[in-house]
Amino acid sequence: MAILLVGGAAVAIGYPWLRIRAARDRVTSYCGDVQVGQSVDLSAMAKEAEARGFHTIGPIPQTGPGAPAPASPRAAARQKLMVIDGWVFARWVCEVTSDGGTVSAKRVSFLD
């Protein structure tokens, strides 16, 4: 009986830890493949990320009601893509921002 309790506790702690760690590694690797300054189509990038098993949000236009007026035509075309992986509420996110088809910023963050 004690073996079952110890085994159950190991699974209950080990699986989430491994799943969250794998998510971090996958998202960090994905974001590492994106280079600031490279040409990109965020719609195609979202489809490719979904094919690799990620969840995606976007591309999201970064202009519209409530947003500051764009400083340039390039900024008017600003979009953001969020690539997400994780377990339950522990999610790793790669945010890629594009200004008119060129990656202007990327960031990896953890949401819990």
LINVENMO-V427081 format. One line per field, one symbol per residue. ss: DSSP state (@ for helix, = for strand, . for the rest). burial: 1 if it has 24 or more other C-alpha atoms within 12 Angstrom, else 0. A space follows every 10 residues. Layout:
ss->???
burial->???
This chain:
ss->.@@@@@@@@@ @@@@@@@@@@ @@@@@@@@@@ @@@.....=. .@@@@@@@@@ @...====== =......... ..@@@@.=== =======..= =========. .========= =.
burial->0000000000 0000000001 0011011101 1001000001 1110110010 0001111110 0100000000 0000101111 1111110000 1111111111 1111111101 00
